[in-house]
Amino acid sequence: MKILAVTACPVGIAHTYMAAENLQKAGDEMGVEMKVETQGSIGVENELTEKDIAEADGIIIASDKDVSKERFGGKKLLVVGVQEGIREPKKLIQKIIDKDVSVYKGDMPSAETVKQKKKEKENPIYRHLMNGVSYMIPFIVVGGLLIAISLALGGNQTAEGIQIPDDSFWKQIESLGAASFSFMVPILAGFIAYSIADRPGLAPGIIGGYIAADGSFYGSEAGAGFIGGIIAGFLAGYVVLAIKKIKVPKAIQPVMPIIFIPIIGSLIVGLAFIFVIGAPVAGIFEGLTAWLEGMQGTSAVLLALILGGMIAIDMGGPFNKVAFLFGAAMIAEGNYEIMGAIAVAICIPPIGMGLATFINKKKYHQAERETGKASFTMGLFGITEGAIPFAAQDPLRVIPSIVVGSMTGAVVAMLSSVGDRVAHGGPIVAVLGAVDNVFMFFVAAAIGVVVTAFMVNLLKKDVAAVESIPGDNGLEETKEPEEEEKKAEAPQTQPKEISKLTDITTPELINIDLAGATRDDVIDELIQTLDHNEILVSQTDFKEAIINRENQSTTGLGMNIAIPHGKSSAVKNPAVVFGMKRDGVDWNSMDGTDAKLIFMIAVPENRQGDDHLKILQMLSRQLMDEQFREELLNVQTKEEAYELLQKVK
């Protein structure tokens, strides 16, 4: 049995993750396959996929805020508060097992309907084309790599270039690569048609693509290439779609998709290509190929500028994919230099932005510098999308910089005759031996990366310095003079990496002998501790944030735990103050237990990044451990408590 769950609370800090942890643990104990999506302050994590939902026997929503049910149409759905997810996870799961839950119908469409509506909003021509491309790419990659490996390991230098002896083992590897290439156009056409007309369009599309690629059908030496494949795919798709709409007797309806539609569709597409379309398209494609092969000087530079700009401007979007498709198609025609320029351009945006964060750290927040590391790594493997986080945050400075860098690198690669035999980019293809003129590949990429990094850093302004966080040994980054002047007016908070609870608490923020007799007394006591440690600008304003959160729903989680928390402009730096009330205090917990272990979380309202929220998730999960709670209740000094809290990481 497979059960899904979604947990959420108004603030999304503690309850969300505690409910998720308890549901997951209960599912494991009951032998149920469980997947829990959390909708916390750091966004959606462990998101439920359409496949998950389709396979699920039931779904639990444990939330104190509105969670969209649209995708759960037609499924058994149990909706409860987040506290029930924390306190009664086994009971909720058992209800699904016992089928004591109704099927959600409502007016909402199913997940499949939502998916279909999303598709309908896209440009249909582009969607069908990209469907064909996605299935075609593996054949180009396999073919290109096998040929590149066979040439590198089994080839001999001759007057005509690198040749592989006919009796060599590597000749067979080269033949396998060539076979993979031969499927490129038929697969492209077949899956364009499949996208348009579903399964009945597949055979006519593949057959049409095969005819398009083989010029012997219509008296051409070269064939119609990828342009012919695209035409064949769309022609087959729409021809089959038209045939499907024809009304036929019920007796032959069952065999229409497997006999009549494929045969009629294949005949129409095949004969149209042989007698009408093939020769003219082949002539156009031959002319295009000849023009590309004859490009020198200015025309080659212009093409490189266009392709480099298209690759970078939307980082994996439509422009990027069109340029990539063009380069991939040229590989099959023996023109590797087009893909060479594209392969260089592909890696420049992510590597360039990564380098920019390395060489001028004061231009970037800590979170951006961490993103820079990931971006740099993604660039090494030819993943242009690594630059998207930077472009999304600062498009006016980042996008022009990466476009100029990619255009520069593409031009250098084109003029240096850099070739790429594989439909992929980045240094990885050079390492695998798929690149001609490897040295200039790296030179071109390096030039483009440097242009991007220096241009974006020239355009960007310095960011505000990061203030120290309690527990970081007093280390601070250098602050600009004007920021020091503003410090008294408004707290400046920027992300600083938090990997464990003790990054945001200290022994001075621990009180193991709380004196307050009521919830509000304890809240005041903990707030005073924060204020004495210079965490707050205003006790009154922060208390208002805490009480507002309590009014939404109690933060008394049960099991003698309370985690009051609030985000406020009255907080200078993120911090956690821990207090212990050994005889307990009423916190209106669902299980009726008094709160003895109380963690108050203070977060600046303008806090950027989500590391502090992740540590709250860790805290919530750690408190599920009964032994940990017992050990914490038995500590006798602040130092003992602090040492124990170091386990929360």
Residue pairs with C-beta under 8 A, 6 or more apart in sequence:
1 32
1 33
1 57
1 96
1 97
2 32
2 33
2 34
2 35
2 52
2 55
2 56
2 57
3 27
3 32
3 33
3 34
3 56
3 57
3 58
3 59
3 60
3 93
3 96
4 34
4 35
4 36
4 37
4 48
4 52
4 53
4 56
4 58
4 59
4 60
5 20
5 23
5 34
5 35
5 36
5 37
5 59
5 60
5 61
5 62
5 85
6 36
6 37
6 38
6 39
6 48
6 59
6 60
6 61
6 62
6 63
6 67
7 15
7 16
7 17
7 19
7 20
7 23
7 36
7 37
7 38
7 39
7 62
7 63
7 82
7 85
8 16
8 38
8 39
8 40
8 62
8 63
8 64
8 65
8 67
8 82
9 15
9 16
9 19
9 63
9 64
9 65
9 82
9 553
10 64
10 65
10 549
10 552
10 553
11 41
11 549
11 552
11 565
11 567
12 39
12 40
12 41
12 42
12 613
13 40
13 41
13 563
13 565
13 601
13 613
13 616
14 555
14 557
14 563
14 565
14 601
14 616
14 619
14 620
15 64
15 82
15 83
15 86
15 553
15 555
15 557
15 620
16 38
16 39
16 40
16 82
17 38
17 40
17 616
17 617
17 620
17 621
18 86
18 557
18 620
18 621
18 623
18 624
19 62
19 82
19 83
19 85
19 86
19 89
20 36
20 38
20 85
21 620
21 621
21 624
22 85
22 86
22 87
22 89
22 624
23 34
23 36
23 60
23 62
23 85
23 89
23 92
23 93
24 34
24 36
25 89
25 624
26 34
26 89
26 90
26 93
27 33
27 34
27 89
27 93
28 34
29 90
30 90
30 93
30 94
30 97
32 93
32 97
34 93
35 46
35 48
35 52
36 46
37 44
37 45
37 46
37 47
37 48
38 44
38 45
38 46
39 63
39 67
40 613
40 617
41 610
41 613
42 610
42 613
42 614
42 617
43 610
48 71
50 71
50 111
50 112
50 115
53 59
53 71
53 72
53 75
53 111
54 111
54 112
56 75
57 76
57 96
58 75
58 76
58 77
58 78
58 96
58 101
59 72
59 75
59 76
59 77
59 78
59 96
60 78
60 80
60 85
60 92
60 93
60 96
61 67
61 69
61 77
61 78
61 79
61 80
62 80
62 81
62 82
62 84
62 85
62 86
62 92
63 79
63 81
63 82
64 81
64 82
64 83
64 552
64 553
69 77
69 79
69 104
69 106
69 108
70 108
70 109
70 114
71 110
71 111
71 114
72 104
72 108
72 111
73 104
73 105
73 106
73 108
73 109
73 110
73 111
73 113
74 103
74 104
74 105
74 110
75 103
75 104
76 96
76 99
76 101
76 102
76 103
76 104
77 101
77 102
77 103
77 104
78 92
78 95
78 96
78 101
80 92
81 553
82 553
83 553
83 557
83 558
83 590
84 91
84 92
84 590
85 92
86 557
86 558
86 590
87 558
87 590
87 591
95 101
109 117
119 127
125 234
126 318
127 195
128 192
128 195
128 196
128 233
128 234
128 237
129 192
129 230
129 325
130 321
131 191
131 192
131 194
131 195
132 187
132 188
132 189
132 190
132 191
132 192
132 195
132 229
132 230
132 233
133 188
133 321
133 325
133 328
134 191
135 187
135 188
135 190
135 191
136 184
136 187
136 188
136 191
136 328
137 328
137 423
139 180
139 181
139 183
139 184
139 187
140 180
140 181
140 184
140 328
140 331
140 332
140 422
140 423
141 422
141 423
141 424
142 177
142 180
143 177
143 178
143 179
143 180
143 181
143 184
144 177
144 181
144 331
144 420
144 421
144 422
144 423
144 434
145 177
145 421
145 422
145 432
145 434
146 173
146 174
146 176
146 177
146 180
147 174
147 177
147 178
147 181
147 421
148 421
148 422
148 432
148 433
148 434
149 173
149 432
149 433
150 164
150 170
150 171
150 173
150 174
150 177
151 162
151 164
151 170
151 174
151 433
152 433
153 170
154 164
154 165
154 168
154 169
154 170
154 171
154 173
154 174
155 162
155 163
155 164
155 170
156 162
156 163
156 164
156 165
164 170
164 171
164 174
165 171
181 331
181 332
182 213
184 213
184 226
184 229
184 332
185 209
185 210
185 212
185 213
185 223
185 225
185 226
185 228
185 229
185 332
186 206
186 207
186 209
186 210
186 213
186 229
187 206
187 209
188 209
188 226
188 229
188 230
188 233
189 205
189 206
189 208
189 209
189 212
189 229
189 230
189 232
189 233
189 236
190 201
190 202
190 203
190 205
190 206
190 209
190 233
190 236
191 202
191 205
191 233
192 205
192 230
192 233
192 234
192 236
192 237
193 201
193 202
193 204
193 205
193 206
193 208
193 233
193 234
193 236
193 237
193 240
194 201
194 202
194 205
194 237
195 237
196 233
196 234
196 237
196 238
196 240
196 241
197 236
197 237
197 238
197 240
197 241
197 244
199 257
200 240
200 243
200 244
200 256
200 257
200 261
200 262
200 265
201 236
201 237
201 240
201 241
201 265
203 262
203 265
203 266
204 236
204 239
204 240
204 262
204 265
204 266
204 268
204 269
205 232
205 233
205 236
205 237
205 269
207 236
207 266
207 269
207 270
208 232
208 233
208 235
208 236
208 266
208 269
208 270
208 273
209 228
209 229
209 232
209 233
211 217
211 218
211 232
211 269
211 270
211 273
211 274
211 278
212 223
212 224
212 225
212 228
212 229
212 231
212 232
212 273
212 278
212 281
213 223
213 224
213 225
213 228
213 229
214 223
215 221
215 222
215 223
215 224
215 278
215 282
217 273
217 274
217 278
218 273
218 274
218 275
218 278
218 279
218 282
219 279
220 278
220 279
220 282
220 283
220 286
222 282
222 285
222 286
222 289
222 333
223 282
223 285
224 231
224 273
224 277
224 278
224 281
224 282
224 285
225 282
225 285
225 289
225 329
225 332
225 333
226 285
226 325
226 328
226 329
226 332
227 281
227 284
227 285
227 288
227 329
228 273
228 277
228 278
228 281
228 282
228 285
231 277
231 281
232 269
232 273
235 269
235 272
235 277
236 265
236 266
236 269
239 265
239 268
239 269
240 261
240 262
240 265
243 260
243 261
243 264
243 265
244 256
244 261
248 256
248 260
252 260
289 330
289 333
289 335
292 303
292 330
292 335
292 338
293 335
295 303
300 414
300 415
301 411
301 414
301 415
303 338
303 341
303 414
304 341
304 407
304 410
304 411
304 413
304 414
304 415
305 407
305 410
305 411
306 323
307 323
307 326
307 327
307 338
307 341
307 342
307 345
307 410
308 341
308 342
308 344
308 345
308 403
308 406
308 407
308 408
308 409
308 410
308 411
308 448
309 403
309 406
309 407
310 319
310 320
310 322
310 323
311 319
311 320
311 323
311 324
311 342
311 345
311 346
311 384
311 406
311 410
312 320
312 345
312 348
312 349
312 384
312 399
312 402
312 403
312 405
312 406
312 407
313 319
313 320
313 399
313 403
314 320
315 349
315 384
315 385
315 387
315 388
315 391
315 402
316 384
316 385
316 388
320 384
323 342
324 342
324 346
324 423
326 338
327 338
327 339
327 341
327 342
327 343
327 420
327 423
328 339
328 423
330 336
330 338
330 339
331 339
331 420
331 421
331 422
331 423
336 419
336 420
336 421
336 436
337 413
337 414
337 417
337 418
337 419
339 419
339 420
339 421
339 422
339 423
340 413
340 414
340 417
340 418
340 419
340 420
340 435
340 436
340 437
340 441
341 410
341 411
341 413
341 414
341 418
342 410
342 420
342 425
343 382
343 413
343 418
343 420
343 424
343 425
343 426
343 429
343 435
343 441
344 406
344 409
344 410
344 412
344 413
344 418
344 425
344 441
344 444
344 445
344 448
345 406
345 407
345 409
345 410
345 413
345 425
345 448
346 382
346 384
346 406
346 424
346 425
346 426
347 379
347 380
347 382
347 384
347 425
347 426
347 427
347 445
347 449
348 379
348 402
348 405
348 406
348 409
348 445
348 448
348 449
348 452
349 379
349 384
349 386
349 387
349 402
349 405
349 406
349 452
350 375
350 376
350 378
350 379
350 383
350 384
350 385
350 386
350 387
351 375
351 376
351 379
351 380
351 445
351 449
352 379
352 387
352 401
352 402
352 405
352 448
352 449
352 450
352 451
352 452
352 453
352 456
353 372
353 375
353 376
353 386
353 387
353 390
353 398
353 402
353 452
353 453
353 456
354 372
354 373
354 374
354 375
354 376
354 377
354 379
354 386
355 376
355 449
355 450
355 452
355 453
356 363
356 364
356 372
356 452
356 453
356 454
356 456
356 457
357 363
357 364
357 368
357 369
357 371
357 372
357 373
357 375
358 372
358 376
359 453
359 457
360 457
361 369
362 462
362 463
362 465
362 478
363 457
363 460
363 461
363 462
363 463
364 372
364 460
364 463
365 463
365 466
365 494
365 495
365 608
365 609
366 466
366 494
366 495
366 496
366 497
366 609
367 495
367 608
367 609
367 611
368 389
368 390
368 393
370 497
371 389
371 390
374 386
375 386
375 387
375 389
375 390
376 386
377 386
378 385
378 386
379 386
379 387
379 426
380 426
380 427
380 428
381 426
381 428
382 424
382 425
382 426
382 427
382 428
382 429
383 426
384 425
387 398
387 402
390 398
390 456
391 398
391 399
391 402
394 460
397 456
397 459
397 460
398 456
400 455
400 459
401 451
401 452
401 455
401 456
401 459
402 452
402 456
404 451
404 452
404 455
405 448
405 449
405 450
405 451
405 452
405 453
405 455
406 448
406 452
407 448
408 447
408 448
408 451
409 444
409 445
409 447
409 448
409 449
409 451
410 444
410 448
412 440
412 443
412 444
412 447
412 448
413 440
413 441
413 444
413 445
416 437
416 440
416 443
416 444
417 436
417 437
417 440
418 435
418 436
418 437
418 440
418 441
418 444
419 435
419 436
419 437
420 429
420 434
420 435
420 436
420 441
421 434
421 435
421 436
422 429
422 432
422 434
424 434
427 442
427 445
429 435
430 438
430 441
430 442
435 441
462 480
463 494
464 479
464 480
464 483
464 492
464 494
465 476
465 477
465 478
465 479
465 480
465 483
465 492
465 494
466 476
466 477
466 494
466 495
466 496
467 476
467 491
467 492
467 493
467 494
467 572
467 573
468 474
468 475
468 476
468 573
469 496
469 498
469 503
469 504
469 573
469 574
469 575
470 504
470 505
470 506
470 508
470 509
470 533
470 535
470 573
470 575
471 502
471 503
471 504
471 505
471 506
472 496
472 503
479 487
483 492
486 492
490 569
491 537
491 569
491 571
491 572
491 573
491 604
491 606
493 571
493 572
493 573
493 574
493 604
493 606
493 607
493 608
494 608
494 609
495 607
495 608
495 609
495 611
496 611
497 503
497 611
498 504
498 574
498 611
498 612
498 614
498 615
499 611
499 615
499 649
500 615
500 618
500 646
500 648
500 649
501 576
501 615
501 618
501 619
501 645
501 646
501 648
501 649
502 642
502 645
502 646
502 648
503 615
504 573
504 574
504 575
504 576
504 612
504 615
505 575
505 576
505 577
505 578
505 642
505 645
506 533
506 642
507 638
507 639
507 641
507 642
508 529
508 533
509 529
509 530
509 533
509 535
509 575
509 576
509 577
509 578
510 577
510 578
510 579
510 638
510 641
510 642
510 645
511 525
511 526
511 529
511 577
511 578
511 579
511 580
511 638
512 579
512 580
512 635
512 636
512 637
512 638
512 641
513 580
513 582
514 522
514 525
514 526
514 579
514 580
514 581
514 585
514 598
515 521
515 525
516 522
516 523
516 524
516 525
516 581
516 585
517 585
518 585
518 586
519 550
519 585
519 586
519 587
519 588
519 595
520 547
521 585
522 579
522 581
522 585
522 595
522 598
523 543
523 546
523 547
523 564
523 600
524 543
525 579
526 564
526 577
526 579
526 598
526 600
527 536
527 539
527 542
527 543
527 546
527 600
528 539
529 577
529 579
530 536
530 542
530 575
530 577
530 600
530 602
531 539
533 575
534 572
535 571
535 572
535 573
535 575
535 602
536 542
536 570
536 571
536 572
536 602
537 569
537 570
537 571
537 572
538 570
539 570
540 570
541 568
541 569
541 570
542 566
542 568
542 570
542 571
542 602
544 568
545 566
545 567
545 568
545 570
546 564
546 565
546 566
546 600
548 566
549 555
549 564
549 565
549 566
550 564
554 587
554 588
554 589
554 590
555 562
555 563
555 564
555 565
555 587
556 562
556 587
556 588
556 589
556 590
556 595
557 563
557 589
557 623
558 589
558 590
558 591
558 593
559 591
559 593
559 623
559 626
559 629
560 584
560 593
560 594
560 595
560 596
560 597
560 629
560 633
561 595
561 596
561 597
561 598
561 599
561 623
561 629
562 587
562 589
562 595
562 597
562 598
562 599
563 598
563 599
563 600
563 601
563 616
563 619
563 620
564 598
564 599
564 600
564 601
565 600
565 601
565 602
565 603
565 616
566 601
566 602
566 603
567 603
567 604
567 605
567 607
568 602
568 603
568 604
568 605
569 604
569 605
569 606
571 602
571 603
571 604
571 605
572 604
573 604
574 601
574 602
574 603
574 604
574 607
574 612
575 601
575 602
576 599
576 600
576 601
576 602
576 619
577 599
577 600
577 602
578 597
578 598
578 599
578 600
578 641
578 645
579 598
579 599
579 600
580 596
580 597
580 598
580 632
580 633
580 635
580 641
581 594
581 595
581 596
581 598
582 596
582 633
583 594
583 596
584 593
584 594
584 595
584 596
585 594
585 595
585 596
585 598
586 594
586 595
587 594
587 595
587 598
589 595
596 633
597 623
597 629
597 632
597 633
599 619
601 616
603 612
615 648
618 648
618 649
619 648
622 628
622 647
622 648
623 629
628 644
628 647
631 644
632 641
632 644
632 645
635 641
635 644
